[in-house]
Every structure is written in structure tokens, then in C-alpha cells.
Amino acid sequence: MASIPSIQLSDGNAIPLIGFGIGTAWYKKEEGAIDFAVVDGVKAAIQAGYTHLDTAEVYHTESELGMAIAESSVARSSLFITTKVMKGIDNIAQSFEKSLKNLRLDYVDLYLIHAPFFAKSEEQLQMAWKELEAIKASGRAKSIGVSNFLPADLLAILKTAKIRPSINQVEFHPYLQHQSLQKFHKEQNIALAGYAPLTAVTNYRPGLLDTTYARLADKYKKTEGEIALRWVMDQGIVVITTSQKETRMKEYLGALNFKLTQEEVKEIAELGEKKHIRAFWTDKYNADDTS
């Protein structure tokens, strides 16, 4: 199994720097019969060396992840499991119990509020967070955090929080770098995780980064996907990626065995800042929002 470095969260727990997402390409429209293609895909990811596995209530893949874990030969203690609440936000305790049942687990390593958009007031965000704090206190979620939150959303929670969010998972790639959010995270000691890190590689091409990605891929004898993942990790940001192809699963783990120079990280960042693209939640954010 590949050796995957971790970063430490503010609560003292560690999170692997790269995770395998079981949403997007694996997404099921509704709960129902087990999708054995998803089970096999997750088992392949575990076999390839991924220990950090990321799902969500709304992906409808918790049961498949649970089956894959049960059928794998990897000890539960060697895995880092993340899930998220969104549809069940009005009864988080009940939703969490259902997630644990689907996952066939006694605990998760990380439990996230999937998005802030349900809240019509700061109080609603604060009450939801209080429920996550209770789950962490019970020991059934080792760490708690959020996803798709902007500074204003985090500030609302921090006003009353007894436990600060350990991490915020957001869309992150060169065309959406969240500079103000990154600054806020550093000030508040909240880790950052990025999903859709391959956006500039797999979509929106031809693009501003094509030549740079190709040059660096040639220099390091890596794929452009590995360059894109490494760029995120070299900023101390946890990266969530995925693929339905076993060759790609293994390829992306190759991003762990090299590093870009500071100048190369800066070059990609500066090129990316010349264009703004948000691929997800486009109906929830202002078109020009880069925070």
C-alpha cells in the first residue's frame, strides 16, 4: 500500500493528504439496490492504496462504501472515512445514525455539513453545528467540519462554536483558488480540502494552463493530472480526486512521489488567476465570486 502523508487538524487528528471521492462519477440518483460497480470501484481504490475515502449522504453511495470496506482486507484503523450531511440537515442525529448503518461502521473519521445553503439565518448554521459538536463528543465522529462554506458562513459558526471546524472542503483548482478564504483559514487554523482539482486538465480546454502542464509533465515524467494534484498538495491542501479507471487510480497516487518547486506552484497560480471558473454550485454563488 502506498505511503500517504497526512496533515494535522486543529483537533489533533491527522487526515491523509489525498482522498478518493465516491460521488460525482459514482453518484447514484437515489437510494436503492446496491450498485456493485461502485463496490468494485471502491475496492479497487483501496487495493491501489487509497486510505482516505470520501462519500456523502446525498451521493447515495454510503452503502457501497460500507460493503467495499467490509470486503477489503484493510483494517478499519488504517482507513480514514468521510461522509457529509445535507438532505438530513433537519435531523442531523437521525441522518448520522443512518449513515453509520449504511457504512457498517461504529464511527467515521470526519463528518461534514455538506453545504451552508439550507440556512436562512446564522442561528440555523449555529444549531446545525451544535449537533455536530454533540456527535464528536460522543466519539462517533473523530473530527467535524464543513464543505462549501465561505468566510461569512464560518464566522457565523465560530461565534458560538465550542469546537471549531477542523476543515472546509471546497471546489479548488487554478481557476478557483479562494484567496480570501485561504487567508481566513490560516488565521483561524482551519484546514482546507479541495475537490474537482483536475478541472483545468479534464475540462475547459484549450486553456491558459495547457502549455505549463505539458512542460511540467515532461520535466517530471508525470501525467498532467499528477501535476494538477501535486499543485494542490504543495500548498498544504488536502486533495479529493476520483476515477472509474484503475489505471487512473494508481496514476493519481503517483502525485505523492515528487514535488513542484515554489516557482512552479506560483506560475500555475498566476496563470489560473487570469480566468475564473466555478464548476459546481453555480446557482448558489455569484458568477464573479472568487472568495
C-alpha positions in Angstrom: 0.0 0.0 0.0 1.3 3.5 -0.9 2.6 5.6 1.9 0.3 8.6 2.1 1.4 11.7 4.1 -1.1 13.4 6.4 -1.7 16.9 7.7 -2.7 17.6 11.3 -6.1 19.1 12.0 -6.7 21.6 14.8 -8.3 18.9 17.0 -5.1 16.9 16.9 -6.3 14.3 14.4 -4.5 13.6 11.1 -6.0 13.5 7.7 -4.4 11.8 4.6 -3.3 14.4 2.1 -5.1 12.6 -0.8 -8.5 11.1 -0.8 -10.7 9.1 -3.1 -14.1 10.6 -3.8 -17.2 8.4 -4.1 -19.5 11.0 -5.6 -19.5 12.7 -9.0 -18.8 9.9 -11.4 -20.0 7.3 -8.9 -23.2 9.3 -7.9 -26.5 7.4 -7.7 -29.7 9.4 -8.3 -31.5 7.6 -5.4 -31.1 5.0 -2.7 -31.9 1.5 -3.7 -30.2 -1.7 -4.7 -26.5 -1.9 -4.2 -24.5 -0.8 -7.3 -21.8 -3.5 -7.4 -19.8 -1.5 -9.9 -19.4 1.2 -7.2 -18.4 -1.5 -4.7 -15.8 -2.9 -7.1 -14.5 0.5 -7.9 -14.0 1.4 -4.2 -12.4 -2.0 -3.6 -10.0 -1.2 -6.5 -9.2 2.2 -5.0 -8.4 0.6 -1.6 -6.3 -2.1 -3.4 -4.5 0.7 -5.2 -3.5 2.3 -1.9 -6.1 4.9 -1.1 -6.9 5.0 2.6 -8.9 8.3 2.7 -12.4 7.6 1.3 -14.9 10.4 0.9 -18.6 10.0 0.4 -21.8 11.8 1.4 -25.4 11.1 2.2 -26.6 12.8 -1.0 -24.3 10.7 -3.2 -26.3 7.6 -2.2 -23.0 5.6 -2.1 -22.5 5.1 1.6 -23.9 1.5 1.4 -21.5 0.7 -1.4 -18.6 2.1 0.5 -19.6 0.1 3.6 -19.7 -3.1 1.6 -16.3 -2.4 0.0 -14.7 -1.8 3.4 -16.2 -5.0 4.8 -15.0 -7.0 1.8 -11.5 -5.5 1.8 -8.6 -6.9 3.7 -7.6 -3.5 5.1 -8.1 -2.9 8.8 -10.7 -0.2 9.7 -8.0 1.6 11.8 -5.9 2.1 8.6 -8.7 3.9 6.8 -10.0 7.5 7.0 -13.7 7.7 6.2 -15.5 10.9 5.5 -19.2 11.4 5.0 -21.5 14.5 4.9 -25.0 15.6 5.8 -27.3 17.6 3.5 -30.7 16.1 2.9 -31.0 15.1 6.5 -29.9 18.5 7.9 -33.2 19.0 9.7 -32.5 15.9 11.9 -28.7 15.5 11.9 -28.7 12.9 14.7 -31.0 10.7 12.7 -29.2 11.2 9.5 -25.9 10.4 11.1 -27.2 7.2 12.6 -28.4 6.2 9.1 -25.0 7.0 7.6 -23.3 4.8 10.2 -25.7 2.0 9.4 -25.2 2.3 5.7 -21.4 2.4 6.1 -21.5 -0.6 8.6 -19.2 1.4 10.9 -19.2 2.4 14.5 -17.6 5.8 13.8 -16.4 8.0 10.9 -13.2 9.9 10.9 -14.7 13.1 9.5 -18.3 14.3 9.4 -19.1 17.4 7.4 -22.1 19.7 6.9 -22.2 19.4 3.1 -23.2 23.0 2.3 -24.5 26.1 4.1 -27.3 26.8 1.7 -30.0 25.3 3.9 -29.6 28.1 6.5 -31.9 31.1 6.3 -30.1 32.7 9.4 -26.9 32.5 11.4 -28.8 30.7 14.1 -29.6 27.8 11.8 -26.0 27.3 11.0 -25.1 27.5 14.6 -27.7 25.0 15.7 -26.6 22.6 13.0 -23.0 22.9 14.1 -24.0 22.3 17.7 -25.4 18.9 16.6 -22.1 18.1 15.0 -20.3 19.0 18.2 -22.5 16.5 20.1 -21.7 13.8 17.6 -17.9 14.5 18.0 -18.4 14.5 21.8 -19.9 11.0 21.5 -16.8 9.7 19.8 -18.6 8.5 16.7 -17.1 11.2 14.6 -13.4 11.8 15.3 -13.4 15.2 13.6 -16.1 17.5 12.3 -16.1 20.2 9.6 -17.9 21.8 6.8 -18.0 21.9 3.0 -18.7 24.7 0.5 -18.6 27.4 3.3 -17.4 30.9 2.7 -15.8 33.2 5.4 -19.2 34.6 6.4 -20.6 31.1 6.9 -17.6 30.1 9.0 -17.8 33.3 11.1 -21.4 32.6 11.9 -20.4 29.2 13.3 -17.4 30.5 15.2 -19.5 33.0 17.1 -21.0 30.2 19.2 -18.8 27.1 18.5 -17.2 25.2 21.3 -15.3 23.2 18.8 -14.1 25.0 15.7 -14.5 23.3 12.3 -11.4 21.2 11.6 -11.6 21.5 7.8 -13.6 23.0 5.0 -13.9 21.1 1.7 -14.4 23.3 -1.3 -14.0 23.3 -5.1 -10.3 24.1 -5.7 -8.2 24.3 -8.8 -6.2 27.0 -10.5 -9.3 28.7 -11.9 -10.9 28.9 -8.4 -8.2 29.5 -5.7 -10.3 31.1 -3.0 -7.6 33.6 -2.0 -9.6 35.3 0.7 -10.9 32.0 2.0 -7.4 30.6 2.2 -6.3 33.7 4.2 -9.2 33.3 6.6 -8.5 29.6 7.1 -4.9 30.3 8.0 -5.9 32.9 10.5 -8.5 30.6 12.1 -6.4 27.4 11.9 -8.9 25.6 9.7 -7.6 23.1 7.2 -8.6 23.2 3.6 -9.6 20.3 1.3 -10.2 20.7 -2.4 -12.5 18.7 -4.7 -12.5 19.0 -8.5 -8.7 19.5 -8.6 -8.5 18.3 -12.2 -10.9 20.9 -13.6 -8.2 22.6 -15.7 -6.9 19.3 -17.0 -10.2 17.5 -17.9 -12.4 20.4 -18.8 -12.2 23.9 -20.3 -9.5 23.1 -22.8 -7.8 24.6 -24.7 -6.9 26.7 -21.6 -4.3 29.0 -20.1 -2.5 26.2 -18.3 -2.2 23.7 -21.2 1.4 24.6 -22.1 2.6 24.8 -18.5 1.0 21.5 -17.5 2.6 19.8 -20.6 6.0 21.2 -19.8 6.0 20.2 -16.2 4.6 16.7 -17.1 7.6 16.3 -19.4 10.0 17.6 -16.8 8.9 15.3 -14.0 7.9 12.3 -16.3 4.4 12.5 -14.9 0.9 13.0 -16.3 -0.8 16.4 -16.4 -3.3 15.0 -13.9 -0.5 14.3 -11.4 0.9 17.8 -11.9 -2.6 19.3 -11.1 -2.9 17.2 -8.0 0.6 18.0 -6.8 0.0 21.7 -7.2 -2.9 21.4 -4.7 -0.9 19.3 -2.2 2.2 21.5 -2.4 0.0 24.3 -0.8 -0.8 22.1 2.2 -4.3 21.5 0.9 -5.9 18.0 1.1 -6.9 16.9 -2.4 -10.0 14.8 -3.2 -9.9 13.1 -6.6 -11.6 10.1 -8.2 -11.7 7.9 -11.3 -13.6 4.9 -12.5 -10.4 3.6 -14.2 -8.0 1.5 -12.1 -5.1 2.8 -14.2 -6.0 6.4 -13.2 -6.5 5.5 -9.6 -2.9 4.3 -9.5 -1.6 7.1 -11.6 -3.0 9.8 -9.3 -1.2 8.3 -6.3 2.0 9.0 -8.3 1.4 12.6 -7.4 2.8 11.7 -3.9 6.3 10.9 -5.0 7.5 14.2 -6.3 7.1 17.9 -5.6 6.9 21.1 -7.7 9.2 24.0 -7.0 7.8 27.1 -5.3 8.3 28.9 -8.6 6.2 26.3 -10.4 3.4 26.4 -7.9 3.4 30.2 -8.2 3.4 30.0 -12.0 0.3 27.8 -12.1 -1.4 30.0 -9.6 -0.7 33.2 -11.5 -1.9 31.7 -14.8 -5.0 30.4 -13.2 -5.9 33.7 -11.6 -6.4 35.2 -15.1 -9.6 33.2 -15.6 -12.5 32.4 -13.2 -14.4 29.2 -13.5 -16.7 27.6 -10.9 -17.9 24.1 -12.0 -20.1 23.3 -9.0 -22.9 25.0 -7.2 -23.1 27.7 -9.8 -26.7 28.5 -8.9 -25.7 29.3 -5.3 -22.8 31.7 -5.7 -22.5 35.0 -7.6 -21.0 34.5 -11.0 -18.0 36.6 -10.1 -17.4 35.3 -6.6 -13.8 34.1 -6.2 -13.8 34.0 -2.4 
